[in-house]
Amino acid sequence: MFSLSDLDKFAWAFFVILPIVSFIHAVGHHFFVWLFGGKGDLIVGKGKEIFCIGPIHIRLFYFIDAACHYKGIEKKKRWQRILIHGGGSLFNLLTVLVINFLIIQDILPRSSFFYQFAYFSFYYIFFALLPFDYGENAPSDGQAILLAWKKGR
C-alpha cells in the first residue's frame, strides 16, 4: 500500500530513474541514426530549453519525455529503418540485461533503484513497441517498424 513514507521512493523514481530510462531510449534511436549516416538531436523533456550540450537539448520539464529528432535517413534500407525505430527499445533491453548481469556477478548491489530501473525500462519497451499512431504523422516505434517492414517507409 502506498503511504506518505513512500513519497521519497516515488520522487526518486519519477524525477531520476524514469528520465534516465527515457534518455537511454532516445540514445538508442540516436545511435542508429548516427550509425547509418543521419543527423539527430536528443530532446530531453518538454517546455523551455534550459541548456544544450552538442546534440543534447535539456528542457525545463526533463522528467516528462525524451525524443530523437533526425534527418538524413530518407533513402535507408528497410532493415536500417527497423533498427532506427527499434533502437530505443533495444538499448533499454540491453541496459537491463547488463545491469542484471552485473548484479548476478555481485558487481552491483541488489537495490530498489535497479528494480525500478528494470520496471520502467520494460514499461518503455512495451509502450514503444505497441503499434499505434499518435496522430499528426507520429507513429509509435512499433507502428514505424510495421510500416518499414510492410511498405519500406
SULMO-V434888 format. One record per run of one state. SS is the DSSP state (a for helix, b for strand, c for the rest). FROM is the first residue (numbers start at 0). TO is the last residue. If there is no record, write none. Layout:
SS | FROM | TO
SS | FROM | TO
//
This chain:
c | 0 | 2
a | 3 | 34
c | 35 | 37
b | 38 | 52
c | 53 | 54
b | 55 | 70
c | 71 | 76
a | 77 | 103
c | 104 | 110
a | 111 | 128
c | 129 | 131
b | 132 | 132
c | 133 | 137
b | 138 | 138
c | 139 | 139
a | 140 | 150
c | 151 | 152
//
